[in-house]
Amino acid sequence: QVQLVESGGGFLQAGGSLRLSCAASGLSFSNYAMGWFRQAPENEREFVAAINRSGGNAYYADSVKGRFTISRDNAKNTVYLQMNSLKPEDTAVYYCAADLRWDTLASMNRRSYDYWGQGTQVTVSS
């Protein structure tokens, strides 16, 4: 069965950096656009970043643009989220998700995604 397993979350002070990883199994990874979403307590799950099948196109929420970078390694079936200059408002559970696609795009809409990981907690203190 399909599994997406996130790792790399943690607790850190504002201004710090983290790299999240999401290892995928049970699917043809290169056929899927991949996305990162996050959910803070009492908030809806929101889009953070997405990357298309080849890794050539990336999309970001305005709130993270210039600070976060999404990338993927299709040989390792893994997608990454490098997070720099972290802020307390970045505190959330971060989820990766997979979206089966036949084009060169990646969606910012969580309803497009077919599979989800369990999430990893990121806590940023001020």
For each residue, the residues with C-beta under 8 A, 3 or more apart:
1: 26
2: 24 25 26 27 98 115
3: 24 25 26 117
4: 22 23 24 96 97 98 115 116 117 118
5: 22 23 24 25 117 118
6: 9 20 21 22 94 95 96 117 118 119 120
7: 20 21 22 23 120
8: 18 19 20 21 120
9: 6 18 20 94 120 121 122
10: 18 121 122 123
11: 123 125
12: 16 18 86 123 124 125
13: 16 124 125 126
14: 86 87 88 124 125 126
15: 85 86
16: 12 13 86 124
17: 82 83 84 85 86
18: 8 9 10 12 83 86 122
19: 8 80 81 82 83
20: 6 7 8 9 36 80 81 83 94 96 120 122
21: 6 7 8 78 79 80
22: 4 5 6 7 34 36 78 79 80 81 96 117
23: 4 5 7 76 77 78
24: 2 3 4 5 27 29 32 34 77 78 79 98
25: 2 3 5 77
26: 1 2 3
27: 2 24 31 32 98 115
28: 31 32
29: 24 32 74 77 98
30: 53 54 74
31: 27 28 53 100 101
32: 24 27 28 29 53 98 99 100 101 114
33: 50 51 52 53 98 99 101 105 106 107
34: 22 24 50 51 70 72 79 96 97 98 99 106
35: 47 48 49 50 51 96 97 98 99 106 107 108 110 113
36: 20 22 48 49 50 70 79 81 94 95 96 97
37: 45 46 47 48 94 95 96 97 110
38: 45 46 48 90 92 93 94 95 122
39: 43 44 45 46 92 93 95 119
40: 43 91 92 93
41:
42:
43: 39 40 46 92
44: 39
45: 37 38 39 95 110
46: 37 38 39 43 61
47: 35 37 50 61 108 109 110
48: 35 36 37 38 60 61 64 68 81 94
49: 35 36 58 59 60 61 64 68 69 70 81
50: 33 34 35 36 47 58 59 70 99 106 107 108
51: 33 34 35 55 57 58 59 70 71 72 79 106
52: 33 55 56 57 58 101 104 105 106
53: 30 31 32 33 101 104
54: 30 57 74 104
55: 51 52 58 71 72 74
56: 52 104
57: 51 52 54 104 105 106
58: 49 50 51 52 55 69 70 71 106
59: 49 50 51 106 108
60: 48 49 64 65 68 70
61: 46 47 48 49 64 65 108
62: 65
63: 89
64: 48 49 60 61 67 68 83 90
65: 60 61 62 68
66:
67: 64 83 84 85 86
68: 48 49 60 64 65 81 82 83 84
69: 49 58 81 82 84
70: 34 36 49 50 51 58 60 79 80 81 82
71: 51 55 58 79 80 82
72: 34 51 55 78 79 80
73: 76 77 78 79 80
74: 29 30 54 55 77
75:
76: 23 73
77: 23 24 25 29 73 74
78: 21 22 23 24 72 73
79: 21 22 24 34 36 51 70 71 72 73 96
80: 19 20 21 22 70 71 72 73
81: 19 20 22 36 48 49 68 69 70 94 96
82: 17 19 68 69 70 71
83: 17 18 19 20 64 67 68 86 90 122
84: 17 67 68 69
85: 15 17 67
86: 12 14 15 16 17 18 67 83 90 122 124
87: 14 90 124
88: 14 91 124 125 126
89: 63 124
90: 38 64 83 86 87 122 124
91: 40 88 122 123 124
92: 38 39 40 43 121 122
93: 38 39 40 119 120 121 122
94: 6 9 20 36 37 38 48 81 119 120 121 122
95: 6 36 37 38 39 45 116 117 118 119
96: 4 6 20 22 34 35 36 37 79 81 116 117
97: 4 34 35 36 37 110 113 114 115 116 117
98: 2 4 24 27 29 32 33 34 35 113 114 115 116
99: 32 33 34 35 50 106 107 112 113 114
100: 31 32 114
101: 31 32 33 52 53 105 106 107
102:
103:
104: 52 53 54 56 57
105: 33 52 57 101
106: 33 34 35 50 51 52 57 58 59 99 101
107: 33 35 50 99 101 112 113
108: 35 47 50 59 61
109: 47 112
110: 35 37 45 47 97 113
111:
112: 99 107 109
113: 35 97 98 99 107 110 116
114: 32 97 98 99 100
115: 2 4 27 97 98
116: 4 95 96 97 98 113
117: 3 4 5 6 22 95 96 97 120
118: 4 5 6 95
119: 6 39 93 94 95
120: 6 7 8 9 20 93 94 117
121: 9 10 92 93 94
122: 9 10 18 20 38 83 86 90 91 92 93 94
123: 10 11 12 91
124: 12 13 14 16 86 87 88 89 90 91
125: 11 12 13 14 88
126: 13 14 88
